[in-house]
Amino acid sequence: MTIKEIEKVLGIPRATVRFYEKEGLLAPCRTENGYRDYSDEDVKKLKKIIILRKIGMPVEVINDIFDGAKSMDKALDDNILSLYKELEQLKGAIKISEKMKEDNVDIVSLDSNDYWDIIEEEEKQGNSFMDIAKDIVALEKGVIYSYFSFTDEDGKPYDSVTKCIPKLFLIFLLAGCIKCMIGKEWTFDNFLGGMQGILYIILIEVVLSVPLYFLGKKFPWVKKHRNLVLTIVCIVLIVILLILASMFGI
């Protein structure tokens, strides 16, 4: 069965099918011309995936179920608890939304102090609302990921390892050559020592990225020139490490 037939039979867009393939939930066979060929078992599995997604099961949990890492019973128990929690949050949100509707407010006439107090009182009584901390976590995680080059300039995640391989190869090669020149001996050990120095620098960069990010929130200059600061620090550390490596014969 082709992906076009899958779209017609199940009434879902091919992007959805491709997403589940990317997540490792589906692995259809390929025809000689390279097209995907979905078997009856693939269709059955896809239906199961969609059913579990429609009841709110996270993709990673579905993956664990199929892999045998989590039992269906445990996954359903966790899902039910999660749904009840969401339901409580929705009840609080619905209640305030209905009050706003009854009060016939718009964004100008909305009394922020009044509704702020109402929500605080509801929360004191044990009623839940949407967790806005999730917005902050998502933002902070996205920014930190970008600091580690895990996202492109648009903030979209990508495989940083694949994109950095050519650049890293040249850096390792250059570091090995520099180490050999400093040691005045072109040996494999010297070359390897230079490459090891770069590995240490990469680890240091990862460690420095987090404090630099938070310093950037307090000092705009650090945020604006973060790459420059990090580059200078890394260059200084590279020189120091190469000199130490040469002195101690590492």
C-alpha positions as CSV (number, residue, x, y, z in Angstrom):
1,M,0.0,0.0,0.0
2,T,1.3,3.5,-0.9
3,I,1.4,6.5,1.4
4,K,-1.3,8.0,-0.9
5,E,-3.6,5.0,-0.2
6,I,-2.8,5.3,3.5
7,E,-4.0,8.9,3.4
8,K,-7.3,7.8,1.7
9,V,-8.0,4.8,3.9
10,L,-7.2,6.3,7.3
11,G,-8.0,9.9,6.5
12,I,-4.8,11.3,7.8
13,P,-2.2,13.5,6.0
14,R,1.1,11.9,4.9
15,A,3.0,14.3,7.1
16,T,1.5,12.5,10.1
17,V,2.7,9.1,8.7
18,R,6.1,10.5,8.0
19,F,6.3,11.9,11.6
20,Y,5.6,8.5,13.1
21,E,8.3,7.0,10.8
22,K,10.8,9.6,11.9
23,E,10.0,8.8,15.6
24,G,10.8,5.1,14.9
25,L,7.2,3.8,15.3
26,L,6.9,2.7,11.7
27,A,9.4,1.1,9.3
28,P,7.7,0.2,6.0
29,C,9.6,-1.8,3.4
30,R,10.9,-0.1,0.2
31,T,10.1,-1.1,-3.3
32,E,12.8,-1.4,-6.0
33,N,12.2,2.2,-7.1
34,G,12.6,3.4,-3.5
35,Y,8.9,4.0,-2.7
36,R,7.5,3.0,0.7
37,D,5.3,-0.1,0.7
38,Y,3.0,-0.3,3.7
39,S,1.9,-3.8,4.6
40,D,-1.4,-4.8,6.3
41,E,0.6,-5.0,9.6
42,D,1.9,-1.5,9.1
43,V,-1.6,-0.3,8.7
44,K,-2.8,-2.1,11.8
45,K,0.2,-0.7,13.8
46,L,-0.5,2.8,12.5
47,K,-4.2,2.5,13.6
48,K,-3.0,1.5,17.1
49,I,-0.6,4.4,17.2
50,I,-3.3,6.9,16.2
51,I,-5.7,5.4,18.8
52,L,-3.2,5.8,21.5
53,R,-2.3,9.4,20.4
54,K,-6.0,10.3,20.3
55,I,-6.4,9.3,24.0
56,G,-3.5,11.5,24.9
57,M,-0.6,9.0,25.0
58,P,2.8,10.7,24.4
59,V,4.8,9.4,21.4
60,E,7.7,8.4,23.5
61,V,5.4,6.3,25.7
62,I,3.9,4.6,22.7
63,N,7.4,3.8,21.5
64,D,8.2,2.3,24.9
65,I,5.0,0.1,24.7
66,F,6.0,-1.3,21.3
67,D,9.6,-1.8,22.4
68,G,8.4,-3.6,25.6
69,A,10.0,-1.1,27.9
70,K,6.7,-0.2,29.4
71,S,3.6,-2.4,29.8
72,M,0.3,-1.2,28.3
73,D,-1.3,-1.4,31.8
74,K,1.3,0.9,33.3
75,A,1.1,3.3,30.4
76,L,-2.7,3.5,30.7
77,D,-2.5,4.1,34.4
78,D,0.0,7.0,33.8
79,N,-2.2,8.4,31.0
80,I,-5.3,8.4,33.1
81,L,-3.6,10.2,35.9
82,S,-2.2,12.8,33.4
83,L,-5.7,13.3,31.8
84,Y,-7.3,13.8,35.2
85,K,-4.7,16.4,36.0
86,E,-5.4,18.1,32.7
87,L,-9.1,17.9,33.4
88,E,-8.7,19.7,36.7
89,Q,-6.8,22.4,35.0
90,L,-9.4,22.7,32.3
91,K,-12.2,23.0,34.9
92,G,-10.5,26.0,36.4
93,A,-9.9,27.6,33.1
94,I,-13.5,26.9,31.9
95,K,-14.9,28.4,35.1
96,I,-13.0,31.7,34.7
97,S,-13.7,31.8,31.0
98,E,-17.4,31.5,31.6
99,K,-17.2,34.3,34.2
100,M,-15.4,36.5,31.8
101,K,-18.1,35.8,29.2
102,E,-20.9,36.6,31.7
103,D,-19.1,39.8,32.6
104,N,-18.9,40.7,28.9
105,V,-15.3,41.9,29.2
106,D,-12.9,42.8,26.4
107,I,-9.2,43.3,26.6
108,V,-9.6,46.9,27.6
109,S,-12.3,46.5,30.2
110,L,-10.7,43.3,31.7
111,D,-9.9,44.1,35.3
112,S,-6.6,42.3,35.7
113,N,-6.5,42.9,39.5
114,D,-10.0,41.5,40.0
115,Y,-9.4,38.3,38.0
116,W,-5.9,37.9,39.4
117,D,-7.4,37.8,42.9
118,I,-10.2,35.4,41.7
119,I,-7.7,32.9,40.2
120,E,-5.4,33.1,43.4
121,E,-8.4,32.4,45.6
122,E,-9.4,29.4,43.3
123,E,-5.9,28.1,43.5
124,K,-5.9,28.4,47.3
125,Q,-9.1,26.3,47.3
126,G,-7.2,23.5,45.4
127,N,-8.4,24.3,41.9
128,S,-5.8,24.1,39.2
129,F,-5.1,26.2,36.1
130,M,-2.7,25.9,33.2
131,D,0.9,25.7,34.3
132,I,2.6,28.7,32.7
133,A,6.0,27.5,33.9
134,K,6.0,25.1,30.9
135,D,6.2,28.2,28.6
136,I,9.3,29.3,30.4
137,V,10.9,25.9,30.4
138,A,10.3,25.5,26.7
139,L,11.8,29.0,26.0
140,E,14.8,28.5,28.2
141,K,15.4,25.0,26.8
142,G,15.2,26.3,23.2
143,V,17.6,29.1,23.9
144,I,20.1,26.9,25.7
145,Y,19.9,24.3,22.8
146,S,20.7,27.1,20.4
147,Y,23.8,28.0,22.5
148,F,24.9,24.4,22.1
149,S,24.3,24.7,18.3
150,F,21.5,22.2,18.5
151,T,19.2,24.5,16.5
152,D,19.5,26.5,13.3
153,E,19.2,30.3,13.0
154,D,15.4,29.9,13.0
155,G,15.4,28.0,16.2
156,K,14.5,24.7,14.5
157,P,16.4,21.6,15.9
158,Y,18.8,19.8,13.6
159,D,21.4,17.2,13.8
160,S,24.3,19.3,14.9
161,V,26.8,16.5,14.8
162,T,26.3,15.9,11.0
163,K,26.5,19.6,10.2
164,C,29.6,20.1,12.3
165,I,31.6,17.1,11.1
166,P,33.6,19.0,8.3
167,K,34.3,21.9,10.6
168,L,35.4,19.7,13.5
169,F,37.6,17.6,11.2
170,L,39.5,20.7,10.0
171,I,39.8,21.9,13.6
172,F,41.2,18.6,14.8
173,L,43.6,18.5,11.9
174,L,44.8,22.0,12.6
175,A,45.2,21.3,16.3
176,G,47.2,18.2,15.6
177,C,49.5,20.1,13.3
178,I,50.0,22.9,15.8
179,K,50.9,20.4,18.5
180,C,53.5,18.8,16.2
181,M,55.0,22.1,15.4
182,I,55.2,23.1,19.0
183,G,56.7,19.8,19.9
184,K,59.1,20.1,16.9
185,E,58.4,16.4,16.1
186,W,55.9,15.1,13.7
187,T,54.7,12.0,15.5
188,F,51.4,10.3,15.8
189,D,51.4,10.8,19.6
190,N,51.9,14.6,19.2
191,F,49.2,14.8,16.6
192,L,46.8,12.8,18.8
193,G,47.7,15.1,21.7
194,G,46.6,18.1,19.7
195,M,43.3,16.4,18.9
196,Q,42.7,15.6,22.5
197,G,43.2,19.2,23.4
198,I,40.3,20.1,21.1
199,L,38.1,17.5,22.8
200,Y,38.8,19.2,26.1
201,I,38.0,22.6,24.6
202,I,34.6,21.3,23.3
203,L,33.8,20.0,26.8
204,I,34.8,23.4,28.3
205,E,32.6,25.2,25.8
206,V,29.6,23.1,26.8
207,V,30.3,23.9,30.4
208,L,30.8,27.6,29.7
209,S,27.7,28.0,27.5
210,V,25.3,27.7,30.4
211,P,26.8,30.4,32.7
212,L,27.4,32.6,29.7
213,Y,23.7,32.3,28.8
214,F,22.6,33.4,32.3
215,L,25.3,36.1,32.5
216,G,23.9,37.4,29.2
217,K,20.5,37.8,30.8
218,K,22.0,40.1,33.4
219,F,24.7,41.8,31.2
220,P,23.4,42.7,27.7
221,W,27.0,43.0,26.3
222,V,27.7,39.4,27.1
223,K,24.6,38.3,25.4
224,K,25.3,40.5,22.3
225,H,28.9,39.4,22.0
226,R,28.5,35.9,23.4
227,N,30.2,34.1,20.5
228,L,33.1,36.6,20.6
229,V,33.6,36.0,24.4
230,L,33.3,32.3,24.0
231,T,35.8,32.3,21.1
232,I,38.3,34.4,23.0
233,V,38.1,32.1,26.0
234,C,38.4,29.0,23.9
235,I,41.4,30.3,22.0
236,V,43.2,31.2,25.2
237,L,42.4,27.8,26.7
238,I,43.6,26.1,23.5
239,V,47.0,27.9,23.7
240,I,47.3,27.1,27.4
241,L,46.5,23.5,26.9
242,L,48.8,23.1,24.0
243,I,51.7,24.7,25.8
244,L,51.1,22.5,28.9
245,A,50.9,19.5,26.7
246,S,54.2,20.3,25.1
247,M,55.9,21.1,28.5
248,F,54.8,17.8,30.1
249,G,55.0,15.7,27.0
250,I,51.4,14.8,26.9
